[in-house]
Amino acid sequence: MAMLINQTQTLVSDIYDYYLWTLTLSDIRTKGWLLVDSPLPTLVYTLMYLLIVWAGPRLMKNRSPYKLTGLMVPYNLAMAFLNGYICVQLFTAATRLKYSYVCQPCRANQNPDEIQIAKAVWWYYFSKLLEFCDTFFFILRKKNNQLTFLHVYHHSTMFTLWWIGVKWVPSGSTFLPAMVNSFIHVLMYSYYGLSAMGPAVTKYLWWKKYLTILQLIQFTTALVMGINGIRTGCDFPLWMHYALVIYMTSFIILFGNFYIKAYVAEVKRRTPKREINGNALSNGYHAKIH
């Protein structure tokens, strides 16, 4: 028993020493920024989020759903504006710095454009905390069918992983996934904000399906970028490339599964199929059965 306790203490001490060593590699430019110095705030907020995901539906079980229209419209439009700001800040600074879209090393210098990118990446990280509200709105509106594993996994892991990005690599190739995802979120939150206005507006919103397609393209591109970085020896932290490949693979599987269920399988389920005098009628087209 004493040996087990000693081994555990040694393991904990080694892990803590390793953590202290990694801190010496962190980017000095983001030192002192809100939520950045310690992982504890990010971990606490993430655990609180998961607790609310678990407890929220139970607390709402015998309550009437809230409409929240007056809150959801400004929230979604504000999130669209914030993501637009992040996207523009990243694009303009990266353009002036002539950043590579294939492999861009992270240089910890005080160039104003580099600082602009670091600040935009921090705002991107912070936006992932704000996005927890997406889940809370589902709970309060009793849209429990939307509290899928994909949704919770996406929201909880993005906030944690982007803390790592801000802490160690707030510029360089980090800018590209943040910029592209922010652009897609402009479209996504614009859609949510408009759809919250009711059926009079919703009937004109035909592009939800294409948001998922854009996300899948984004994840696939990021996956290729990570694989290429490993293959070519890109001067960017190797562990980040491997993390990107693993994370994007999980997203492609989960979002791909969602797309198939939401659009492909649903279309097949709703397509009328019946045989009339030896002919198959499907979706208005006739095909002769041999």
Buried (B, 14 or more C-beta within 10 A) or exposed (E): EEEEEEEEEEEEEEEEEEEEEEEEEBBEBBEEBEBBBEBEBBEEBBEEBBEBBEEBBEEBEEEEEBEBEEBBBEBBBEBBBBBBBBBBBBBBBBEEBEBEEEBBBBEBEEEEBBBBBBBBBBBBBBBBBBBBBBBBBBBBBBEEEEBBEBBBEBBBBBBBBBBBBBBBBBBBBBBBBBBBBBBBBBBBBBBBBBBBBEEEEEEEEEEBEEBBEBBBEBBBBBBEBBBEBEEEEBBBBEEBBBBBBEBBBBBBEBBBEBBEEEBEEEEEEEEEEEEEEEEEEEEEEEEEEE
